[in-house]
Amino acid sequence: MTPTSPANPLPKQPRPGRWGSARLVPAPPTPLPPLLFTLLLLLLLLLIGASALIDQANVERQFTLAAAMAGAVVAAALLAAAWPADGARVPLGPLALLLLLFWGWSATALGWAVVPYLAHYELLAVTTALFAFAVWRSVAGSPNDPQQHALYPLGGFLIAAGLVMAGAMLYQYFSGVLPRGLFYNPNSAAGVVNMLWPAAAAAWLYYAAQADHDRTRRSYHHLLLLALFVMLVAATIFGSRAALIASVTAMLTLCAAAAYALRPPRSALLTVAGVMVAALLCVQTANHFDLGPGRDMADRVTGLAMSPASNQSVRLALWSSSLELIDEAPLLGSGPGSFWLTYPAIRSDADRSAGFFVHNDYLQIWVERGFWGFAVVLALLAATALLFWRTLRAARCGALPPGAATAAIAAFAGVLTVAVHALFSYPLHLAAFMIPVALLLAELERLAPQRPLLTLRLPSLRRPLPAIGAVALAALLMMPALLMALGERTTERGREAMAAGDYESADIAFNTARQRWPWFDAPWLYQADLYRLLLHGLTEDEAIDAGASGSASIGNSENNGSVVAINDGSLAMATGEADAARRELLTAAFTLLDGAEARNPLRPQLDLLRGRLLRDHSDLVDGDPQAAFARALALDPRDVPTRLAYAAYLARSIDDHAAAIALVEEGLKRHYVDRNDPIRLLAAKVSLYEEKGDVAAAATARAEMEARLEALLPQEAVPQRR
């Protein structure tokens, strides 16, 4: 019995909804030729790979790679816009408008963000994803295209990318290395593969549902099951519970959607489910016998079921603290990208994570972008689900070709894996996820049975004036990203010169970095620290008269604004007076610290540096070093350099060894990601007891330190599991 026989009547056609009629979107007037279309897709996929190289879980943001990523997307947009002779058209549906709204809110957040440069970085990532969405909507054809089938145009690329990523992860696993691909966190790598395997599962169900599928082609398409198996194994090999939950949720949704819209044989649905079960059994076997650095999934799942509170104590602590941050700014948030700086001040001792992310993207969006940003994301999820449901209804009643329905199922399942994974991790804050999610959303909107809400018609870029205008607009859009990259790179050169003792080059580099990207606080802070180092050499005996060999004037404009110039390690001062030079350097250092604080008031290093300057040069400046150290420690109680400097000040400047020892002991009660931090605190405790003259207490602290050192030695000799 066929689906169109009288005994199996079709459901009613979907009625026109609020977002337009159920008719298919017409194809663009001038579709891209296959070769150019392929090159454009490869460019976007290479872009995604480049974005994965960005430092995803570290405070050291790689702005240079972010600028390269944005440049590739802008180039793809120009290529897509220039190809149609009569001008490109970008149809915009509900998902596009909600993405635009999210981008607009992120841009508005620059006005109140606590740390503006991080808000700029996050805006660049959102802009890049939005451009990727627009490029795909402008180049992809209509779902009624005769070439439309399960693997065209996006499915084949998704499967190929998934196999490459899965192969790299499995190679790492069996080599004894964490299976994390190009990421710092294996859970992120698993999330990427999770996003890609639905294309293989949906395509195989599509071919299984075709009645005219001959045996030869059927055998060939069975390779899709092998690809599905490999990707599922890679996605779960590390033992990530978030990846497992996302995989199972996506598989159940995919099978249900395919059964409703494609109507494959029941045996095909059972086969796909069986592939997942087989993959999970293989993963469990490999981890049970320690074939690689994975974690036993059965133990992790049963442990979660038996004692969920204790097994999720880290995430629960993170989520509870994030609610405190939401209470501080519920409507607007603290600004995009600022969580890792606002969190340390309220961090719970139960939290043993690195503290860079909430491990729940929805809560973090609320923390950083306020309720309105959170509401836009929820609206985007709801619109995606509604659009997918309308697509399934259209496919079931024959208004949408089966190939288009298959592509929509794969796209929605891929987005769903990320949405579920985001409940326990941070994929929506990584560009390597944002760009492919934008492509999948664009594909889902393209296939939806509705008219676009509006269509942007661009002028033909084959004419000189529009082409010049487009290039100028692209350059204008790229300028912030370029300045970010130049500022970061110049700051790194300054740090390298500072470490090598070339203080003059470091001073010039930091000045240049501040001019290139004024929002970045790092060069202001490093330059202030540079002057602190210079101040250690400014004693009256070391003063060199102006005009001597290697001398240079203070504030010489020929030195690019450098406060001092140093040659061969010798310092030259125009006045010849050490105190005058010290006072000038101190003034410059405090001015730089004020500038850094205006750009980022949340770094504890600001007040740490202030405290050191006030402590070391109390004869020239007024201020309370203890108050500065206390402010720095309040911003991050786990910052060990601040705690050590504060303790040293209490013991040696005001002779309060008891308070210093108490401060160190309070720090030892906390958990540290760096295993060397407790050793440094214990070493300080030993030193303080020895200075106090308490030999017995010093011996006890030394024994504790040696015991911790011995406990670390075996762990350093073997590869560590996370």
SEMAR-447424 format. One line per field, with one value per residue (C-alpha): residue in one letter; x, y, z. Coordinates in nm, 2 decimals, decimal comma. Layout:
N
type <- c(a/...)
X <- c(X/...)
Y <- c(Y/...)
Z <- c(Z/...)
//
This chain:
722
type <- c(m/t/p/t/s/p/a/n/p/l/p/k/q/p/r/p/g/r/w/g/s/a/r/l/v/p/a/p/p/t/p/l/p/p/l/l/f/t/l/l/l/l/l/l/l/l/l/i/g/a/s/a/l/i/d/q/a/n/v/e/r/q/f/t/l/a/a/a/m/a/g/a/v/v/a/a/a/l/l/a/a/a/w/p/a/d/g/a/r/v/p/l/g/p/l/a/l/l/l/l/l/f/w/g/w/s/a/t/a/l/g/w/a/v/v/p/y/l/a/h/y/e/l/l/a/v/t/t/a/l/f/a/f/a/v/w/r/s/v/a/g/s/p/n/d/p/q/q/h/a/l/y/p/l/g/g/f/l/i/a/a/g/l/v/m/a/g/a/m/l/y/q/y/f/s/g/v/l/p/r/g/l/f/y/n/p/n/s/a/a/g/v/v/n/m/l/w/p/a/a/a/a/a/w/l/y/y/a/a/q/a/d/h/d/r/t/r/r/s/y/h/h/l/l/l/l/a/l/f/v/m/l/v/a/a/t/i/f/g/s/r/a/a/l/i/a/s/v/t/a/m/l/t/l/c/a/a/a/a/y/a/l/r/p/p/r/s/a/l/l/t/v/a/g/v/m/v/a/a/l/l/c/v/q/t/a/n/h/f/d/l/g/p/g/r/d/m/a/d/r/v/t/g/l/a/m/s/p/a/s/n/q/s/v/r/l/a/l/w/s/s/s/l/e/l/i/d/e/a/p/l/l/g/s/g/p/g/s/f/w/l/t/y/p/a/i/r/s/d/a/d/r/s/a/g/f/f/v/h/n/d/y/l/q/i/w/v/e/r/g/f/w/g/f/a/v/v/l/a/l/l/a/a/t/a/l/l/f/w/r/t/l/r/a/a/r/c/g/a/l/p/p/g/a/a/t/a/a/i/a/a/f/a/g/v/l/t/v/a/v/h/a/l/f/s/y/p/l/h/l/a/a/f/m/i/p/v/a/l/l/l/a/e/l/e/r/l/a/p/q/r/p/l/l/t/l/r/l/p/s/l/r/r/p/l/p/a/i/g/a/v/a/l/a/a/l/l/m/m/p/a/l/l/m/a/l/g/e/r/t/t/e/r/g/r/e/a/m/a/a/g/d/y/e/s/a/d/i/a/f/n/t/a/r/q/r/w/p/w/f/d/a/p/w/l/y/q/a/d/l/y/r/l/l/l/h/g/l/t/e/d/e/a/i/d/a/g/a/s/g/s/a/s/i/g/n/s/e/n/n/g/s/v/v/a/i/n/d/g/s/l/a/m/a/t/g/e/a/d/a/a/r/r/e/l/l/t/a/a/f/t/l/l/d/g/a/e/a/r/n/p/l/r/p/q/l/d/l/l/r/g/r/l/l/r/d/h/s/d/l/v/d/g/d/p/q/a/a/f/a/r/a/l/a/l/d/p/r/d/v/p/t/r/l/a/y/a/a/y/l/a/r/s/i/d/d/h/a/a/a/i/a/l/v/e/e/g/l/k/r/h/y/v/d/r/n/d/p/i/r/l/l/a/a/k/v/s/l/y/e/e/k/g/d/v/a/a/a/a/t/a/r/a/e/m/e/a/r/l/e/a/l/l/p/q/e/a/v/p/q/r/r)
X <- c(0,00/0,15/0,12/-0,11/-0,36/-0,72/-0,68/-0,40/-0,54/-0,31/-0,36/-0,49/-0,25/-0,10/-0,29/-0,10/0,05/0,14/0,48/0,34/0,18/0,28/0,41/0,77/1,02/1,10/1,46/1,70/1,70/2,06/2,18/2,55/2,72/2,82/3,19/3,16/2,90/3,14/3,43/3,21/3,11/3,47/3,56/3,30/3,40/3,77/3,65/3,48/3,81/4,00/3,76/3,81/4,18/4,08/4,16/3,82/3,85/4,11/4,12/4,39/4,15/4,32/4,20/4,43/4,26/3,92/4,00/4,11/3,78/3,58/3,77/3,70/3,32/3,32/3,51/3,25/2,97/3,13/3,17/2,81/2,68/2,89/2,79/2,43/2,43/2,11/2,21/2,19/1,88/1,89/1,55/1,49/1,25/1,18/1,51/1,70/1,51/1,57/1,94/1,95/1,77/2,03/2,31/2,15/2,11/2,48/2,58/2,37/2,54/2,87/2,71/2,69/2,94/3,17/3,46/3,40/3,68/3,53/3,19/3,36/3,51/3,17/3,00/3,26/3,17/2,80/2,85/3,06/2,78/2,52/2,72/2,75/2,37/2,32/2,57/2,39/2,05/2,17/2,34/2,13/1,85/1,49/1,38/1,19/1,52/1,55/1,89/1,76/1,81/1,92/2,29/2,26/2,38/2,49/2,46/2,77/2,99/2,86/2,93/3,28/3,36/3,22/3,44/3,75/3,68/3,59/3,90/4,12/3,96/3,98/4,34/4,41/4,22/4,40/4,73/4,67/4,59/4,26/4,02/3,97/4,05/4,15/3,98/4,10/3,80/3,71/3,35/3,36/3,50/3,23/2,97/3,09/3,07/2,73/2,62/2,73/2,63/2,25/2,32/2,43/2,14/1,88/2,03/2,03/1,66/1,58/1,73/1,57/1,23/1,27/1,07/1,27/1,60/1,80/2,02/2,35/2,28/2,14/2,46/2,66/2,44/2,50/2,83/2,63/2,57/2,95/3,00/2,72/2,88/3,23/3,09/2,88/3,18/3,39/3,12/3,09/3,44/3,55/3,26/3,09/2,75/2,63/2,73/2,55/2,23/2,25/2,31/2,02/1,78/1,88/1,85/1,50/1,39/1,54/1,38/1,04/1,06/1,17/0,89/0,64/0,76/0,96/0,78/1,08/1,03/1,03/1,34/1,53/1,45/1,55/1,87/1,97/1,89/2,09/2,39/2,38/2,35/2,64/2,85/2,78/2,87/3,20/3,27/3,19/3,41/3,71/3,69/3,63/3,95/4,14/4,22/4,25/4,20/3,82/3,59/3,36/3,02/2,83/2,99/2,93/2,56/2,49/2,68/2,47/2,15/2,24/2,38/2,30/2,38/2,73/2,81/2,70/2,83/3,06/2,79/2,54/2,79/2,84/2,47/2,40/2,66/2,54/2,20/2,37/2,52/2,18/2,04/2,30/2,20/1,88/1,77/2,09/2,36/2,73/2,82/2,91/3,22/3,25/3,15/3,50/3,59/3,28/3,26/3,58/3,45/3,15/3,29/3,20/3,46/3,27/3,35/3,65/3,62/3,84/3,57/3,56/3,21/2,88/2,85/2,50/2,48/2,13/2,23/2,55/2,36/2,13/2,43/2,61/2,33/2,05/1,69/1,63/1,92/1,80/1,45/1,57/1,75/1,44/1,24/1,49/1,46/1,08/1,08/1,32/1,09/0,78/0,94/1,06/0,71/0,56/0,83/0,74/0,37/0,44/0,65/0,39/0,12/0,35/0,40/0,77/1,00/1,14/1,50/1,42/1,24/1,55/1,78/1,55/1,55/1,93/1,96/1,71/1,87/2,21/2,08/1,91/2,23/2,39/2,08/2,08/2,46/2,43/2,24/2,56/2,85/2,93/2,90/2,70/3,00/3,24/3,27/3,34/2,98/2,81/2,90/2,78/2,47/2,40/2,44/2,20/1,95/1,98/1,92/1,62/1,47/1,54/1,35/1,05/0,73/0,67/0,75/1,02/0,91/1,12/1,39/1,70/1,78/2,14/2,26/2,46/2,82/2,93/2,88/3,17/2,99/2,81/3,13/3,34/3,07/3,06/3,44/3,44/3,16/3,35/3,67/3,47/3,33/3,67/3,84/3,75/3,87/4,19/4,26/4,19/4,44/4,70/4,66/4,69/5,00/5,18/5,10/5,25/5,57/5,59/5,56/5,83/6,06/5,99/6,08/6,40/6,50/6,46/6,26/6,28/6,12/5,86/5,77/5,73/5,53/5,28/5,23/5,16/4,92/4,73/4,70/4,59/4,32/4,23/3,97/4,22/4,33/4,63/4,89/4,80/4,85/5,17/5,32/5,25/5,42/5,71/5,75/5,74/6,04/6,22/6,16/6,36/6,68/6,62/6,85/7,06/7,38/7,27/7,17/7,34/7,38/7,21/7,44/7,63/7,67/7,34/7,14/6,79/6,54/6,23/5,91/6,11/5,86/6,11/6,07/5,70/5,59/5,82/5,87/6,23/6,47/6,72/7,03/7,24/7,06/7,16/6,91/6,96/6,77/6,75/6,74/7,01/6,80/6,67/6,37/6,25/6,28/6,10/5,83/5,77/5,77/5,53/5,29/5,30/5,24/4,94/4,80/4,83/4,66/4,37/4,34/4,34/4,08/3,85/3,87/3,85/3,79/3,77/4,13/4,28/4,62/4,53/4,51/4,79/5,02/4,89/4,96/5,32/5,39/5,25/5,44/5,78/5,76/5,58/5,83/5,71/5,33/5,05/4,81/4,73/4,89/4,68/4,36/4,48/4,58/4,24/4,05/4,26/4,19/3,82/3,80/3,96/4,02/4,20/4,46/4,78/5,02/4,78/4,75/5,13/5,20/4,94/5,08/5,43/5,32/5,15/5,45/5,74/5,59/5,36/5,51/5,18/5,29/4,98/4,75/4,98/4,98/4,60/4,57/4,78/4,59/4,26/4,39/4,50/4,13/4,04/4,06/4,30/4,32/4,69/4,84/5,14/4,94/4,90/5,27/5,35/5,12/5,27/5,62/5,51/5,36/5,70/5,88/5,64/5,67/6,05/6,05/5,82/6,06/5,81/6,04/5,79/5,51/5,76/5,87/5,50/5,43/5,74/5,64/5,30/5,45/5,69/5,40/5,21/5,51/5,56/5,19/5,24/5,55/5,37/5,10/5,35/5,51/5,20/4,94/4,66/4,29/4,04)
Y <- c(0,00/0,33/0,65/0,80/0,52/0,58/0,34/0,55/0,91/1,20/1,45/1,80/2,05/2,28/2,61/2,93/3,04/3,37/3,36/3,32/3,07/2,71/2,75/2,68/2,96/3,02/2,95/3,24/3,37/3,28/2,98/2,93/2,67/2,35/2,42/2,76/2,64/2,36/2,60/2,83/2,54/2,44/2,79/2,79/2,45/2,55/2,86/2,64/2,44/2,77/2,89/2,56/2,66/2,97/2,93/2,81/2,76/3,01/3,37/3,43/3,51/3,46/3,77/3,72/3,39/3,55/3,82/3,56/3,37/3,69/3,78/3,44/3,48/3,84/3,71/3,43/3,69/3,91/3,61/3,50/3,86/3,92/3,61/3,67/3,91/4,09/4,11/3,87/3,81/3,72/3,58/3,64/3,43/3,42/3,25/3,52/3,80/3,65/3,61/3,97/4,07/3,88/4,05/4,38/4,32/4,21/4,52/4,74/4,56/4,75/5,05/4,89/4,60/4,59/4,48/4,64/4,45/4,11/4,24/4,34/3,99/3,82/4,06/3,96/3,59/3,66/3,87/3,59/3,34/3,58/3,63/3,25/3,23/3,50/3,35/3,01/3,17/3,36/3,07/2,77/2,69/2,61/2,28/2,20/2,20/1,88/1,82/1,83/1,49/1,37/1,45/1,77/2,03/2,02/1,66/1,53/1,80/1,74/1,37/1,43/1,68/1,44/1,15/1,37/1,49/1,14/0,99/1,24/1,18/0,80/0,82/1,04/0,80/0,49/0,68/0,75/1,11/1,28/1,26/1,64/1,71/2,07/2,17/2,20/2,02/1,67/1,74/2,02/1,78/1,53/1,80/1,89/1,52/1,50/1,79/1,61/1,25/1,31/1,38/1,02/0,87/1,08/1,01/0,63/0,64/0,84/0,58/0,30/0,46/0,47/0,19/0,21/0,18/-0,09/-0,34/-0,21/0,15/0,01/-0,17/0,14/0,35/0,10/0,28/0,55/0,32/0,27/0,64/0,68/0,41/0,57/0,92/0,79/0,60/0,92/1,13/0,91/0,76/1,01/0,93/1,27/1,24/1,56/1,42/1,09/1,27/1,49/1,18/0,98/1,28/1,36/0,99/0,96/1,28/1,19/0,85/0,99/1,27/1,02/0,78/1,06/1,24/0,98/0,66/0,42/0,05/-0,02/-0,24/0,07/0,26/-0,03/-0,06/0,30/0,26/-0,06/0,12/0,36/0,07/-0,11/0,21/0,26/-0,11/-0,07/0,25/0,08/-0,21/0,01/0,22/-0,08/-0,24/0,09/0,09/0,47/0,78/0,75/0,72/0,42/0,54/0,28/0,39/0,76/0,70/0,48/0,72/1,00/0,81/0,69/1,02/1,31/1,58/1,46/1,38/1,72/1,92/2,13/2,22/2,28/2,52/2,70/2,73/2,85/3,12/3,23/3,29/3,54/3,72/3,73/3,90/4,17/4,27/4,07/4,27/4,38/4,15/4,22/4,23/3,95/3,75/3,88/3,57/3,44/3,78/3,84/3,48/3,45/3,70/3,48/3,14/2,86/2,63/2,34/2,45/2,27/2,38/2,62/2,88/3,02/2,91/2,84/2,50/2,60/2,83/2,96/3,07/3,23/3,42/3,55/3,64/3,83/3,96/3,99/3,86/4,01/3,82/3,51/3,56/3,60/3,27/3,10/3,25/3,13/2,77/2,79/2,93/2,65/2,38/2,53/2,57/2,21/2,09/2,28/2,13/1,77/1,84/1,96/1,66/1,42/1,56/1,57/1,94/1,90/1,65/1,37/1,48/1,83/1,67/1,45/1,75/1,94/1,64/1,62/2,00/2,00/1,70/1,87/2,18/1,98/1,81/2,15/2,28/1,98/1,99/2,36/2,26/2,11/2,28/2,59/2,52/2,84/3,04/2,88/3,00/2,65/2,57/2,90/2,90/2,54/2,60/2,91/2,71/2,44/2,70/2,86/2,52/2,46/2,80/2,74/2,41/2,54/2,56/2,93/3,26/3,47/3,76/3,99/3,96/4,18/4,25/4,36/4,56/4,38/4,38/4,35/4,72/4,94/5,16/4,88/4,68/4,96/5,03/4,66/4,63/4,95/4,82/4,49/4,68/4,89/4,57/4,41/4,71/4,63/4,27/4,39/4,64/4,36/4,13/4,41/4,51/4,16/4,08/4,40/4,33/3,99/4,14/4,38/4,09/3,90/4,20/4,26/3,90/3,93/4,24/4,47/4,73/5,00/4,78/4,66/5,02/5,11/4,80/4,86/5,22/5,11/4,84/5,10/5,32/5,04/4,90/5,14/4,91/4,63/4,66/4,42/4,66/4,92/4,67/4,52/4,86/4,96/4,64/4,73/5,06/4,88/4,67/4,98/5,14/4,87/5,00/5,36/5,43/5,74/5,54/5,41/5,74/5,84/6,20/6,31/6,31/6,00/5,71/5,53/5,82/5,91/6,17/6,11/6,14/6,17/6,18/6,01/5,70/5,67/5,80/5,58/5,71/5,59/5,44/5,17/5,06/4,76/4,74/5,09/5,36/5,72/6,01/6,36/6,51/6,29/6,27/5,93/6,06/6,27/5,98/5,75/6,00/6,04/5,66/5,62/5,88/5,71/5,37/5,49/5,66/5,34/5,15/5,40/5,35/4,97/4,99/5,20/4,92/4,63/4,68/4,31/4,20/4,14/4,22/4,59/4,63/4,38/4,61/4,92/4,75/4,66/5,02/5,17/4,93/4,97/5,35/5,48/5,77/5,92/5,83/5,82/5,53/5,22/4,90/4,68/4,82/4,76/4,40/4,34/4,47/4,25/3,94/4,02/4,01/3,66/3,49/3,21/3,44/3,30/3,59/3,84/3,63/3,58/3,95/4,05/3,80/3,93/4,29/4,19/4,00/4,23/4,58/4,59/4,29/4,10/3,74/3,60/3,77/3,67/3,31/3,31/3,46/3,18/2,91/3,05/3,02/2,65/2,57/2,64/2,42/2,52/2,40/2,45/2,18/2,39/2,67/2,48/2,41/2,78/2,86/2,59/2,73/3,07/2,92/2,76/3,09/3,29/3,05/3,06/3,44/3,43/3,19/2,90/2,61/2,34/2,49/2,55/2,18/2,07/2,29/2,17/1,81/1,88/2,05/1,76/1,51/1,70/1,72/1,34/1,29/1,49/1,30/0,98/1,18/1,37/1,05/0,92/1,08/1,24/1,18/1,47)
Z <- c(0,00/-0,10/0,11/-0,15/-0,18/-0,07/0,22/0,35/0,31/0,35/0,63/0,55/0,40/0,66/0,68/0,63/0,96/1,11/0,93/0,58/0,36/0,32/-0,03/-0,11/-0,14/-0,50/-0,62/-0,67/-1,03/-1,09/-0,89/-0,84/-1,06/-0,88/-0,89/-0,73/-0,49/-0,38/-0,34/-0,13/0,09/0,13/0,23/0,50/0,63/0,64/0,83/1,09/1,13/1,18/1,44/1,64/1,67/1,87/2,24/2,34/2,71/2,82/2,91/2,64/2,35/2,01/1,84/1,54/1,46/1,52/1,27/1,01/1,07/1,02/0,71/0,55/0,62/0,47/0,17/0,13/0,16/-0,11/-0,34/-0,29/-0,34/-0,66/-0,85/-0,96/-1,25/-1,14/-0,77/-0,48/-0,28/0,09/0,20/0,57/0,78/1,15/1,24/1,06/1,22/1,57/1,50/1,39/1,71/1,92/1,72/1,78/2,16/2,17/1,99/2,23/2,52/2,43/2,60/2,95/2,93/3,23/3,01/2,66/2,48/2,56/2,44/2,11/2,08/2,15/1,90/1,64/1,69/1,66/1,35/1,19/1,25/1,12/0,80/0,76/0,79/0,53/0,29/0,30/0,26/-0,05/-0,23/-0,15/-0,38/-0,32/-0,17/-0,49/-0,68/-0,90/-0,75/-0,39/-0,22/0,12/0,08/-0,14/-0,09/0,28/0,40/0,22/0,37/0,71/0,69/0,55/0,83/1,09/0,97/0,97/1,32/1,44/1,29/1,46/1,79/1,77/1,67/1,97/2,20/2,10/2,11/2,48/2,43/2,52/2,22/2,19/1,82/1,80/2,13/2,48/2,62/2,49/2,56/2,30/2,04/2,12/2,08/1,73/1,61/1,77/1,55/1,23/1,26/1,21/0,84/0,80/1,00/0,82/0,47/0,53/0,64/0,33/0,10/0,30/0,24/-0,13/-0,29/-0,62/-0,45/-0,64/-0,46/-0,60/-0,47/-0,15/-0,08/-0,15/0,08/0,36/0,40/0,57/0,86/0,90/0,90/1,16/1,38/1,36/1,45/1,74/1,88/1,86/2,02/2,32/2,36/2,62/2,85/2,84/2,99/2,82/2,48/2,56/2,66/2,35/2,13/2,27/2,25/1,89/1,79/1,94/1,77/1,44/1,43/1,53/1,27/1,00/1,08/1,06/0,74/0,54/0,66/0,62/0,71/1,08/1,03/0,91/1,22/1,44/1,24/1,31/1,67/1,68/1,54/1,83/2,08/1,92/1,93/2,30/2,37/2,19/2,38/2,71/2,63/2,52/2,84/3,07/2,95/2,96/2,59/2,60/2,83/2,84/3,13/3,21/3,09/3,29/3,62/3,54/3,45/3,75/3,98/3,85/3,91/4,26/4,39/4,15/4,39/4,47/4,11/3,99/4,28/4,06/3,81/4,09/4,25/3,92/3,85/4,21/4,18/3,84/3,99/4,23/3,94/3,77/4,08/4,04/3,69/3,59/3,29/3,12/3,25/3,31/2,94/2,69/2,77/3,12/3,33/3,39/3,55/3,75/3,89/4,10/4,36/4,45/4,36/4,59/4,74/4,60/4,25/4,11/3,75/3,57/3,62/3,27/3,18/3,37/3,19/3,11/2,81/2,88/3,23/3,11/2,84/3,11/3,33/3,05/2,83/3,08/3,06/2,72/2,56/2,73/2,61/2,25/2,27/2,40/2,12/1,87/2,01/2,00/1,65/1,53/1,68/1,53/1,19/1,20/1,29/0,99/0,77/0,88/0,82/0,47/0,40/0,53/0,31/0,00/-0,02/0,04/-0,15/0,07/0,01/0,14/0,45/0,51/0,50/0,74/0,98/0,98/1,03/1,32/1,49/1,46/1,62/1,89/1,99/2,05/2,24/2,47/2,52/2,61/2,92/3,06/2,87/2,67/2,30/2,22/2,34/2,10/1,74/1,62/1,72/1,64/1,27/1,19/1,40/1,19/0,88/1,00/1,10/0,76/0,60/0,81/0,73/0,36/0,36/0,56/0,36/0,39/0,23/0,38/0,59/0,38/0,11/0,10/-0,26/-0,31/-0,61/-0,87/-0,76/-1,12/-1,16/-1,05/-0,79/-0,60/-0,61/-0,46/-0,20/-0,11/-0,07/0,14/0,36/0,40/0,50/0,75/0,90/0,92/1,07/1,44/1,39/1,23/1,51/1,77/1,60/1,57/1,93/2,06/1,85/1,95/2,31/2,28/2,12/2,42/2,66/2,48/2,48/2,85/2,93/2,74/2,93/2,63/2,82/2,56/2,29/2,53/2,62/2,25/2,18/2,46/2,35/2,00/2,12/2,32/2,02/1,78/2,00/2,28/2,45/2,53/2,89/2,88/2,73/2,99/3,27/3,13/3,07/3,43/3,54/3,31/3,50/3,83/3,71/3,60/3,94/4,11/3,94/4,02/4,31/4,35/4,31/3,97/3,83/3,50/3,40/3,09/2,79/2,90/2,67/2,60/2,75/2,64/2,75/2,95/2,74/2,42/2,13/1,90/2,12/2,02/2,36/2,56/2,91/2,93/2,69/2,80/2,61/2,72/3,05/3,17/3,25/3,16/3,32/3,20/3,55/3,70/4,01/4,11/4,31/4,02/3,78/4,02/4,08/3,70/3,65/3,94/3,80/3,46/3,62/3,82/3,51/3,32/3,60/3,60/3,22/3,26/3,53/3,31/3,05/3,28/3,65/3,73/3,70/4,05/3,90/3,89/4,27/4,32/4,12/4,29/4,63/4,53/4,40/4,72/4,94/4,76/4,72/5,02/5,05/4,72/4,71/4,95/4,97/5,17/5,02/5,25/5,11/4,76/4,84/5,01/4,70/4,47/4,69/4,70/4,32/4,32/4,65/4,46/4,31/4,47/4,37/4,54/4,85/4,88/4,82/5,08/5,33/5,27/5,33/5,66/5,79/5,67/5,65/5,96/6,14/6,18/6,12/6,28/6,03/5,74/5,85/5,89/5,54/5,39/5,58/5,46/5,10/5,16/5,23/4,87/4,57/4,29/3,93/3,92/4,15/4,22/4,39/4,72/4,72/4,68/4,97/5,19/5,11/5,21/5,53/5,61/5,55/5,77/6,06/6,03/6,03/6,34/6,51/6,55/6,46/6,54/6,33/6,04/6,05/6,04/5,74/5,57/5,62/5,47/5,17/5,11/5,14/4,87/4,65/4,68/4,59/4,27/4,15/4,04/3,87/3,66/3,54/3,36/3,12/3,31/3,25/3,28)
//
